[in-house]
Amino acid sequence: MKGWDDTMKTILGLTLKATSRDPFLLFWSILLPVGGTVGLGLFIKQVGYPLRIMTGMMAVGVLFYAFTTTAFTILGQRSRGVYSLLRVTPMPLWQYISGVSGAWTLVSFLCAMLVFVAGKIVFQLDVSELSILLLLPVVLLAALGYVFLSFFVSSMCRTEAHVSMATNVASMLLLFCSDAFYALDRAPVWLQTITRFNPFQWFIDGLRNAFALNVGGWLISTGLLLTVLIIALLLAVQTFKYTDV
């Protein structure tokens, strides 16, 4: 048990150290979401919009890191032979994957919390402690689900260009088919229908339900996010590659 704990701490520490030097993380998951929250929240003078843009940017920060950035990282590790090397070490693959996935999920969670803190301070939002408690599992479930999904996407790609195209297309579809930044009340019926089945929308709804203390809606959102996580995990396991050769 002690060996397991030491190994996990080492993997977590090394992953967090590498992450802290990642320019993509700094811009796409911290500077852009925080700046977008503050800038748009101050610019658009609508009642309730600061909370809308804050929740949207929290979800964006998690999506861009846990899905997009980690997909590139996984491809790089596979290309460098990290996963192949694990075959000749005493460390089981699942232990390594658990460690890095946990670290990436933690980083995603911290990115979301930075956006939350910035929005709460700038807009002086009144958020209860219960809302914060409800917020935590929503962010963690979504982040871990996107991490597992990034394993699946990276397994389907052989080059960085392929990963870039796949993650950009997927991210844009998830973003634009949601009401993260604008209401869709007057949108075409077909778009509203797509939105209802959009996993990213479920993430946003979970955040909003947490802030609104809508326990019923929160339970539905977390249940849907848990379902996405399980499906993403199964896809990641079934398609995982040690090497591109």
Buried (B, 14 or more C-beta within 10 A) or exposed (E): EEEEEEBBEEBBEEBBEEBEEBEBBEEBBBEBBBBBBBEBBEEEEEEEBBBBBBBBBBBBBBBBBBBBBBBBBBBEBBBEBBBEEBEEEEEEEEBBBBBBBBBBBBBBBBBBBBBBEBBBEBBEBEBEEEBBEBBEBBBBBBBBBBBBBBBBBBBEBBEEEBBBEBBEEBBEEBBBBBBBBBEBEEBEEEEBEBBEEBBBBBBBBBBBBBBEEBEEBBEBBBEBBBBBBEBBBEBBEEEBBBEEE
